[in-house]
Amino acid sequence: MLSAEQLTAFLATAMLVTASPGPDNLMVLGVGMSRGRRQGMVFGLGCALGCLTHTLLATLGVSALLAASPAAFTVLKVAGGLYLVWLGVAALRSRGGARVDGAAALPDESLGRLFAKGLFANSINPKVVLFFLSFLPQFVVASQGSASWQTMQLGLVFTAQACVLFGLLGYFSGAVGKWLNRRPRAGLWLDRVAGTIFIALGLRLILAR
C-alpha cells in the first residue's frame, strides 16, 4: 500500500497538475458555460475516467520493464525525469492568457453522448499516455513493495481527484470561466508553479538514479 507521505506528496502534485489550465479542464469549463453545469460535470467525469486507460497502460509498462530488467525501470524513471523537466521548462516559458469560450451556440447532446465524448477524448490522447508513463513512476518507492501495484494505486488516486476537480469545474463553470477570462495572468502563475514542480521532480529522479 502507499505510505501516507507518498500519498500526500502525490495527491498535492496531482491536484496542481489537474488545476493548471490545459485542454481537458478548459473543455470542461467551455461545455459547462455553453450547455449548463450538469452537462459540464458529466463531460468532466468522462475526461477524468479516461485516465483509467492511461493507468492501465502505465501499470502494464512498468510490469513489463521490471520483468525484463530492474535496470530498464531505472532507465524509464530517468527518461521520465527528462520529460518532466521538458514539460516544466515549457510551462515556465508559457505566456498564459488562457481563455474559456462558452458563448458559442452548440447543438444539444445527451448526457451519455457528452460523457462518451469526454472519455474518448482523454483515452486516445497520446500526450496523456506519455505523461502517465513519466509521472506515476516518479512516486514509486522500492521499499513499499510491488512497483506495478503502486503505479496502479497512484493512477486510481489521480483519477479520483480528477473526478472531483473536473466535477467542481463543471458545476462552477460559469463563475470560474468568467474569473479566468478576467484574470489571464492567473493561468500564467499556475503554469509557473506547475513548471517548477515538474522540473524539481525530474531533476530529483535524474540525480538520484
C-alpha atoms as an extended CHARMM CRD file, in Angstrom:
* protein
*
       209  EXT
         1         1  MET       CA              0.0000000000        0.0000000000        0.0000000000  PROA      1               0.0000000000
         2         2  LEU       CA              1.0240000000        3.6140000000       -0.4610000000  PROA      2               0.0000000000
         3         3  SER       CA              2.5050000000        5.3170000000        2.5750000000  PROA      3               0.0000000000
         4         4  ALA       CA              0.8950000000        8.4630000000        3.9870000000  PROA      4               0.0000000000
         5         5  GLU       CA              3.8890000000       10.5430000000        2.8690000000  PROA      5               0.0000000000
         6         6  GLN       CA              3.7300000000        9.0430000000       -0.6290000000  PROA      6               0.0000000000
         7         7  LEU       CA              0.0100000000        9.6820000000       -0.9230000000  PROA      7               0.0000000000
         8         8  THR       CA              0.2020000000       13.2470000000        0.4030000000  PROA      8               0.0000000000
         9         9  ALA       CA              3.0360000000       14.2870000000       -1.9130000000  PROA      9               0.0000000000
        10        10  PHE       CA              1.4290000000       12.6500000000       -4.9450000000  PROA      10              0.0000000000
        11        11  LEU       CA             -2.0640000000       13.9920000000       -4.2810000000  PROA      11              0.0000000000
        12        12  ALA       CA             -0.8370000000       17.5720000000       -3.8180000000  PROA      12              0.0000000000
        13        13  THR       CA              1.1380000000       17.4170000000       -7.0630000000  PROA      13              0.0000000000
        14        14  ALA       CA             -1.6690000000       15.6980000000       -8.9800000000  PROA      14              0.0000000000
        15        15  MET       CA             -4.2040000000       18.3330000000       -7.9070000000  PROA      15              0.0000000000
        16        16  LEU       CA             -1.9160000000       21.1300000000       -9.0400000000  PROA      16              0.0000000000
        17        17  VAL       CA             -1.3520000000       19.4290000000      -12.3930000000  PROA      17              0.0000000000
        18        18  THR       CA             -5.1100000000       18.9220000000      -12.8550000000  PROA      18              0.0000000000
        19        19  ALA       CA             -5.9410000000       22.5140000000      -11.9060000000  PROA      19              0.0000000000
        20        20  SER       CA             -3.3720000000       24.0660000000      -14.2400000000  PROA      20              0.0000000000
        21        21  PRO       CA             -5.0340000000       25.3990000000      -17.4200000000  PROA      21              0.0000000000
        22        22  GLY       CA             -4.9230000000       22.7050000000      -20.0920000000  PROA      22              0.0000000000
        23        23  PRO       CA             -7.0750000000       21.2470000000      -22.8800000000  PROA      23              0.0000000000
        24        24  ASP       CA             -9.1690000000       18.9910000000      -20.6240000000  PROA      24              0.0000000000
        25        25  ASN       CA            -10.1900000000       21.4490000000      -17.9320000000  PROA      25              0.0000000000
        26        26  LEU       CA            -10.7040000000       24.2710000000      -20.4250000000  PROA      26              0.0000000000
        27        27  MET       CA            -13.0450000000       21.9890000000      -22.4100000000  PROA      27              0.0000000000
        28        28  VAL       CA            -14.9430000000       21.1610000000      -19.2110000000  PROA      28              0.0000000000
        29        29  LEU       CA            -15.3340000000       24.8630000000      -18.4650000000  PROA      29              0.0000000000
        30        30  GLY       CA            -16.4180000000       25.5720000000      -22.0380000000  PROA      30              0.0000000000
        31        31  VAL       CA            -19.0600000000       22.8220000000      -22.0170000000  PROA      31              0.0000000000
        32        32  GLY       CA            -20.3700000000       23.9410000000      -18.6310000000  PROA      32              0.0000000000
        33        33  MET       CA            -20.5920000000       27.5930000000      -19.6920000000  PROA      33              0.0000000000
        34        34  SER       CA            -22.3090000000       26.8470000000      -23.0040000000  PROA      34              0.0000000000
        35        35  ARG       CA            -24.6390000000       23.9850000000      -22.0350000000  PROA      35              0.0000000000
        36        36  GLY       CA            -25.0940000000       24.0640000000      -18.2820000000  PROA      36              0.0000000000
        37        37  ARG       CA            -23.4350000000       22.8270000000      -15.1270000000  PROA      37              0.0000000000
        38        38  ARG       CA            -24.8600000000       19.2900000000      -15.2940000000  PROA      38              0.0000000000
        39        39  GLN       CA            -23.5020000000       18.8350000000      -18.8220000000  PROA      39              0.0000000000
        40        40  GLY       CA            -20.1450000000       20.2420000000      -17.7470000000  PROA      40              0.0000000000
        41        41  MET       CA            -19.9730000000       17.8610000000      -14.8060000000  PROA      41              0.0000000000
        42        42  VAL       CA            -20.8280000000       14.8220000000      -16.9560000000  PROA      42              0.0000000000
        43        43  PHE       CA            -18.2880000000       15.7740000000      -19.6190000000  PROA      43              0.0000000000
        44        44  GLY       CA            -15.6590000000       16.3220000000      -16.9030000000  PROA      44              0.0000000000
        45        45  LEU       CA            -16.4070000000       12.9250000000      -15.3680000000  PROA      45              0.0000000000
        46        46  GLY       CA            -15.8270000000       11.3150000000      -18.7640000000  PROA      46              0.0000000000
        47        47  CYS       CA            -12.4880000000       13.1160000000      -19.1370000000  PROA      47              0.0000000000
        48        48  ALA       CA            -11.4090000000       12.0690000000      -15.6470000000  PROA      48              0.0000000000
        49        49  LEU       CA            -12.3400000000        8.4010000000      -16.0830000000  PROA      49              0.0000000000
        50        50  GLY       CA            -10.3510000000        8.3620000000      -19.3180000000  PROA      50              0.0000000000
        51        51  CYS       CA             -7.3270000000        8.3830000000      -17.0060000000  PROA      51              0.0000000000
        52        52  LEU       CA             -8.0820000000        4.7480000000      -16.1600000000  PROA      52              0.0000000000
        53        53  THR       CA             -6.8980000000        3.7730000000      -19.6390000000  PROA      53              0.0000000000
        54        54  HSD       CA             -3.5840000000        5.5340000000      -19.0810000000  PROA      54              0.0000000000
        55        55  THR       CA             -3.2770000000        3.9900000000      -15.6110000000  PROA      55              0.0000000000
        56        56  LEU       CA             -3.6160000000        0.5150000000      -17.0940000000  PROA      56              0.0000000000
        57        57  LEU       CA             -1.0690000000        1.2260000000      -19.8260000000  PROA      57              0.0000000000
        58        58  ALA       CA              1.3920000000        2.6890000000      -17.3160000000  PROA      58              0.0000000000
        59        59  THR       CA              0.9720000000       -0.2970000000      -14.9870000000  PROA      59              0.0000000000
        60        60  LEU       CA              1.4960000000       -2.8010000000      -17.8070000000  PROA      60              0.0000000000
        61        61  GLY       CA              4.5330000000       -0.8460000000      -18.9970000000  PROA      61              0.0000000000
        62        62  VAL       CA              6.1060000000       -0.8490000000      -15.5510000000  PROA      62              0.0000000000
        63        63  SER       CA              5.3870000000       -4.5750000000      -15.1080000000  PROA      63              0.0000000000
        64        64  ALA       CA              6.9560000000       -5.4120000000      -18.4680000000  PROA      64              0.0000000000
        65        65  LEU       CA             10.0950000000       -3.4070000000      -17.7000000000  PROA      65              0.0000000000
        66        66  LEU       CA             10.5240000000       -4.9770000000      -14.2710000000  PROA      66              0.0000000000
        67        67  ALA       CA             10.1260000000       -8.4430000000      -15.7770000000  PROA      67              0.0000000000
        68        68  ALA       CA             12.7830000000       -7.6130000000      -18.3560000000  PROA      68              0.0000000000
        69        69  SER       CA             15.2430000000       -5.9090000000      -16.0280000000  PROA      69              0.0000000000
        70        70  PRO       CA             15.1940000000       -3.6640000000      -12.9590000000  PROA      70              0.0000000000
        71        71  ALA       CA             17.7600000000       -1.5350000000      -14.7910000000  PROA      71              0.0000000000
        72        72  ALA       CA             15.1960000000       -0.9270000000      -17.5190000000  PROA      72              0.0000000000
        73        73  PHE       CA             12.8160000000        0.5060000000      -14.9170000000  PROA      73              0.0000000000
        74        74  THR       CA             15.5760000000        2.8550000000      -13.8050000000  PROA      74              0.0000000000
        75        75  VAL       CA             16.0020000000        3.9590000000      -17.4200000000  PROA      75              0.0000000000
        76        76  LEU       CA             12.2440000000        4.6510000000      -17.5940000000  PROA      76              0.0000000000
        77        77  LYS       CA             12.3890000000        6.7890000000      -14.4730000000  PROA      77              0.0000000000
        78        78  VAL       CA             15.3710000000        8.7770000000      -15.7640000000  PROA      78              0.0000000000
        79        79  ALA       CA             13.7320000000        9.2210000000      -19.1780000000  PROA      79              0.0000000000
        80        80  GLY       CA             10.5520000000       10.2490000000      -17.4140000000  PROA      80              0.0000000000
        81        81  GLY       CA             12.5420000000       12.7290000000      -15.3560000000  PROA      81              0.0000000000
        82        82  LEU       CA             13.9120000000       14.3090000000      -18.5190000000  PROA      82              0.0000000000
        83        83  TYR       CA             10.3960000000       14.5100000000      -19.9500000000  PROA      83              0.0000000000
        84        84  LEU       CA              9.0900000000       16.2040000000      -16.7960000000  PROA      84              0.0000000000
        85        85  VAL       CA             11.9390000000       18.7260000000      -16.9650000000  PROA      85              0.0000000000
        86        86  TRP       CA             10.9780000000       19.4390000000      -20.5750000000  PROA      86              0.0000000000
        87        87  LEU       CA              7.3230000000       19.9300000000      -19.5560000000  PROA      87              0.0000000000
        88        88  GLY       CA              8.4360000000       22.2030000000      -16.7200000000  PROA      88              0.0000000000
        89        89  VAL       CA             10.5470000000       24.3910000000      -18.9860000000  PROA      89              0.0000000000
        90        90  ALA       CA              7.6470000000       24.6570000000      -21.4400000000  PROA      90              0.0000000000
        91        91  ALA       CA              5.3070000000       25.6880000000      -18.6050000000  PROA      91              0.0000000000
        92        92  LEU       CA              7.7710000000       28.3150000000      -17.3520000000  PROA      92              0.0000000000
        93        93  ARG       CA              8.0410000000       29.7450000000      -20.8600000000  PROA      93              0.0000000000
        94        94  SER       CA              4.2710000000       29.8390000000      -21.2960000000  PROA      94              0.0000000000
        95        95  ARG       CA              2.7510000000       33.2910000000      -21.6620000000  PROA      95              0.0000000000
        96        96  GLY       CA             -0.5480000000       32.2040000000      -20.1320000000  PROA      96              0.0000000000
        97        97  GLY       CA             -3.5580000000       34.0650000000      -21.4340000000  PROA      97              0.0000000000
        98        98  ALA       CA             -5.8790000000       31.0380000000      -21.3180000000  PROA      98              0.0000000000
        99        99  ARG       CA             -9.4720000000       31.9530000000      -22.1510000000  PROA      99              0.0000000000
       100       100  VAL       CA            -12.6990000000       29.9780000000      -21.9730000000  PROA      100             0.0000000000
       101       101  ASP       CA            -15.2290000000       30.4240000000      -24.7700000000  PROA      101             0.0000000000
       102       102  GLY       CA            -18.6770000000       29.4040000000      -23.6010000000  PROA      102             0.0000000000
       103       103  ALA       CA            -20.7820000000       31.6490000000      -25.7700000000  PROA      103             0.0000000000
       104       104  ALA       CA            -20.9290000000       29.6040000000      -28.9730000000  PROA      104             0.0000000000
       105       105  ALA       CA            -24.2780000000       28.1250000000      -29.9450000000  PROA      105             0.0000000000
       106       106  LEU       CA            -23.8770000000       24.3460000000      -29.9330000000  PROA      106             0.0000000000
       107       107  PRO       CA            -26.3270000000       21.5650000000      -30.8020000000  PROA      107             0.0000000000
       108       108  ASP       CA            -27.9320000000       19.7010000000      -27.9140000000  PROA      108             0.0000000000
       109       109  GLU       CA            -26.3460000000       16.3920000000      -26.9520000000  PROA      109             0.0000000000
       110       110  SER       CA            -27.4590000000       13.7710000000      -24.4640000000  PROA      110             0.0000000000
       111       111  LEU       CA            -25.5890000000       13.3610000000      -21.1970000000  PROA      111             0.0000000000
       112       112  GLY       CA            -24.4650000000        9.9030000000      -22.3160000000  PROA      112             0.0000000000
       113       113  ARG       CA            -23.0060000000       11.3120000000      -25.5060000000  PROA      113             0.0000000000
       114       114  LEU       CA            -21.1950000000       14.0710000000      -23.6390000000  PROA      114             0.0000000000
       115       115  PHE       CA            -19.7770000000       11.5310000000      -21.1810000000  PROA      115             0.0000000000
       116       116  ALA       CA            -18.5840000000        9.3070000000      -24.0300000000  PROA      116             0.0000000000
       117       117  LYS       CA            -17.0610000000       12.2880000000      -25.8220000000  PROA      117             0.0000000000
       118       118  GLY       CA            -15.0370000000       13.2790000000      -22.7390000000  PROA      118             0.0000000000
       119       119  LEU       CA            -13.9880000000        9.6790000000      -22.1010000000  PROA      119             0.0000000000
       120       120  PHE       CA            -12.8970000000        9.1490000000      -25.6960000000  PROA      120             0.0000000000
       121       121  ALA       CA            -11.0540000000       12.4720000000      -25.9810000000  PROA      121             0.0000000000
       122       122  ASN       CA             -8.9060000000       11.7120000000      -22.9360000000  PROA      122             0.0000000000
       123       123  SER       CA             -8.4160000000        7.9880000000      -23.5560000000  PROA      123             0.0000000000
       124       124  ILE       CA             -6.8710000000        8.3870000000      -27.0190000000  PROA      124             0.0000000000
       125       125  ASN       CA             -4.6590000000       11.3700000000      -26.2090000000  PROA      125             0.0000000000
       126       126  PRO       CA             -1.0420000000       10.1550000000      -26.7360000000  PROA      126             0.0000000000
       127       127  LYS       CA              0.3320000000       13.0780000000      -24.7260000000  PROA      127             0.0000000000
       128       128  VAL       CA             -1.5670000000       11.9080000000      -21.6430000000  PROA      128             0.0000000000
       129       129  VAL       CA             -0.2530000000        8.3540000000      -22.1290000000  PROA      129             0.0000000000
       130       130  LEU       CA              3.3010000000        9.6760000000      -22.2050000000  PROA      130             0.0000000000
       131       131  PHE       CA              2.6380000000       11.8970000000      -19.1930000000  PROA      131             0.0000000000
       132       132  PHE       CA              1.3470000000        8.9880000000      -17.0920000000  PROA      132             0.0000000000
       133       133  LEU       CA              4.3170000000        6.7930000000      -18.0710000000  PROA      133             0.0000000000
       134       134  SER       CA              6.6310000000        9.6000000000      -16.9550000000  PROA      134             0.0000000000
       135       135  PHE       CA              4.7330000000       10.9490000000      -13.9490000000  PROA      135             0.0000000000
       136       136  LEU       CA              3.4510000000        7.9420000000      -11.9910000000  PROA      136             0.0000000000
       137       137  PRO       CA              6.7680000000        6.0460000000      -11.6260000000  PROA      137             0.0000000000
       138       138  GLN       CA              8.3360000000        9.1310000000      -10.0350000000  PROA      138             0.0000000000
       139       139  PHE       CA              6.3230000000        8.4030000000       -6.8740000000  PROA      139             0.0000000000
       140       140  VAL       CA              7.0430000000        4.6700000000       -6.7410000000  PROA      140             0.0000000000
       141       141  VAL       CA              9.1560000000        3.7190000000       -3.6980000000  PROA      141             0.0000000000
       142       142  ALA       CA             11.0820000000        0.4460000000       -3.9770000000  PROA      142             0.0000000000
       143       143  SER       CA             10.7580000000       -0.3290000000       -0.2700000000  PROA      143             0.0000000000
       144       144  GLN       CA              6.9450000000       -0.1080000000       -0.4400000000  PROA      144             0.0000000000
       145       145  GLY       CA              6.5320000000       -3.3140000000       -2.4300000000  PROA      145             0.0000000000
       146       146  SER       CA              5.4060000000       -4.0600000000       -5.9890000000  PROA      146             0.0000000000
       147       147  ALA       CA              6.1570000000       -1.1500000000       -8.3250000000  PROA      147             0.0000000000
       148       148  SER       CA              3.3390000000       -2.1010000000      -10.6990000000  PROA      148             0.0000000000
       149       149  TRP       CA              0.8090000000       -2.2690000000       -7.8430000000  PROA      149             0.0000000000
       150       150  GLN       CA              1.9690000000        1.1250000000       -6.5820000000  PROA      150             0.0000000000
       151       151  THR       CA              1.6220000000        2.5240000000      -10.1130000000  PROA      151             0.0000000000
       152       152  MET       CA             -1.9580000000        1.2310000000      -10.3020000000  PROA      152             0.0000000000
       153       153  GLN       CA             -2.8330000000        2.7970000000       -6.9510000000  PROA      153             0.0000000000
       154       154  LEU       CA             -1.2960000000        6.1260000000       -7.9590000000  PROA      154             0.0000000000
       155       155  GLY       CA             -3.2670000000        6.1060000000      -11.2020000000  PROA      155             0.0000000000
       156       156  LEU       CA             -6.5070000000        5.4140000000       -9.3250000000  PROA      156             0.0000000000
       157       157  VAL       CA             -5.7620000000        8.2730000000       -6.9140000000  PROA      157             0.0000000000
       158       158  PHE       CA             -5.0730000000       10.5810000000       -9.8640000000  PROA      158             0.0000000000
       159       159  THR       CA             -8.3370000000        9.5360000000      -11.4980000000  PROA      159             0.0000000000
       160       160  ALA       CA            -10.3090000000       10.0570000000       -8.2670000000  PROA      160             0.0000000000
       161       161  GLN       CA             -9.0100000000       13.5690000000       -7.6770000000  PROA      161             0.0000000000
       162       162  ALA       CA             -9.5810000000       14.4220000000      -11.3600000000  PROA      162             0.0000000000
       163       163  CYS       CA            -13.2260000000       13.3170000000      -10.9940000000  PROA      163             0.0000000000
       164       164  VAL       CA            -13.6510000000       15.6490000000       -8.0210000000  PROA      164             0.0000000000
       165       165  LEU       CA            -11.8670000000       18.6370000000       -9.5530000000  PROA      165             0.0000000000
       166       166  PHE       CA            -13.4410000000       18.2890000000      -13.0020000000  PROA      166             0.0000000000
       167       167  GLY       CA            -16.8530000000       17.8470000000      -11.3610000000  PROA      167             0.0000000000
       168       168  LEU       CA            -16.3520000000       21.0760000000       -9.4120000000  PROA      168             0.0000000000
       169       169  LEU       CA            -15.1500000000       22.8260000000      -12.5770000000  PROA      169             0.0000000000
       170       170  GLY       CA            -18.3010000000       21.7280000000      -14.3810000000  PROA      170             0.0000000000
       171       171  TYR       CA            -20.5490000000       22.7860000000      -11.5060000000  PROA      171             0.0000000000
       172       172  PHE       CA            -18.9560000000       26.2170000000      -11.0730000000  PROA      172             0.0000000000
       173       173  SER       CA            -18.0440000000       26.5740000000      -14.7600000000  PROA      173             0.0000000000
       174       174  GLY       CA            -19.7880000000       29.8970000000      -15.2760000000  PROA      174             0.0000000000
       175       175  ALA       CA            -18.1200000000       31.6360000000      -12.3400000000  PROA      175             0.0000000000
       176       176  VAL       CA            -14.7040000000       30.0280000000      -12.8760000000  PROA      176             0.0000000000
       177       177  GLY       CA            -14.7050000000       30.6880000000      -16.6210000000  PROA      177             0.0000000000
       178       178  LYS       CA            -15.5760000000       34.3560000000      -16.1880000000  PROA      178             0.0000000000
       179       179  TRP       CA            -12.9780000000       34.7390000000      -13.4280000000  PROA      179             0.0000000000
       180       180  LEU       CA            -10.2700000000       33.1540000000      -15.5860000000  PROA      180             0.0000000000
       181       181  ASN       CA            -11.2050000000       35.3220000000      -18.5840000000  PROA      181             0.0000000000
       182       182  ARG       CA            -10.9170000000       38.4500000000      -16.4410000000  PROA      182             0.0000000000
       183       183  ARG       CA             -7.5870000000       37.3470000000      -14.9580000000  PROA      183             0.0000000000
       184       184  PRO       CA             -5.4620000000       35.7980000000      -17.7180000000  PROA      184             0.0000000000
       185       185  ARG       CA             -2.3590000000       36.0640000000      -15.5110000000  PROA      185             0.0000000000
       186       186  ALA       CA             -3.8870000000       33.5760000000      -13.0470000000  PROA      186             0.0000000000
       187       187  GLY       CA             -3.2960000000       30.8040000000      -15.5570000000  PROA      187             0.0000000000
       188       188  LEU       CA              0.2130000000       32.1270000000      -16.1000000000  PROA      188             0.0000000000
       189       189  TRP       CA              1.1050000000       31.7780000000      -12.4180000000  PROA      189             0.0000000000
       190       190  LEU       CA             -0.4240000000       28.3150000000      -12.1960000000  PROA      190             0.0000000000
       191       191  ASP       CA              1.8240000000       27.3540000000      -15.1080000000  PROA      191             0.0000000000
       192       192  ARG       CA              4.8350000000       28.7910000000      -13.2930000000  PROA      192             0.0000000000
       193       193  VAL       CA              4.1600000000       26.8010000000      -10.1240000000  PROA      193             0.0000000000
       194       194  ALA       CA              3.4370000000       23.5810000000      -12.0300000000  PROA      194             0.0000000000
       195       195  GLY       CA              6.5550000000       24.0860000000      -14.1730000000  PROA      195             0.0000000000
       196       196  THR       CA              8.7510000000       24.5000000000      -11.1020000000  PROA      196             0.0000000000
       197       197  ILE       CA              7.3670000000       21.2970000000       -9.5780000000  PROA      197             0.0000000000
       198       198  PHE       CA              7.8620000000       19.3500000000      -12.8220000000  PROA      198             0.0000000000
       199       199  ILE       CA             11.4920000000       20.4360000000      -13.0510000000  PROA      199             0.0000000000
       200       200  ALA       CA             12.1320000000       19.6190000000       -9.3760000000  PROA      200             0.0000000000
       201       201  LEU       CA             10.6060000000       16.1310000000       -9.7640000000  PROA      201             0.0000000000
       202       202  GLY       CA             12.5380000000       15.4710000000      -12.9570000000  PROA      202             0.0000000000
       203       203  LEU       CA             15.8810000000       16.5770000000      -11.5380000000  PROA      203             0.0000000000
       204       204  ARG       CA             15.3460000000       14.5440000000       -8.3820000000  PROA      204             0.0000000000
       205       205  LEU       CA             14.9320000000       11.3780000000      -10.4180000000  PROA      205             0.0000000000
       206       206  ILE       CA             17.8140000000       12.1300000000      -12.7770000000  PROA      206             0.0000000000
       207       207  LEU       CA             20.2520000000       12.9270000000       -9.9610000000  PROA      207             0.0000000000
       208       208  ALA       CA             19.1160000000       10.1250000000       -7.6300000000  PROA      208             0.0000000000
       209       209  ARG       CA             19.4730000000        7.2470000000      -10.1100000000  PROA      209             0.0000000000
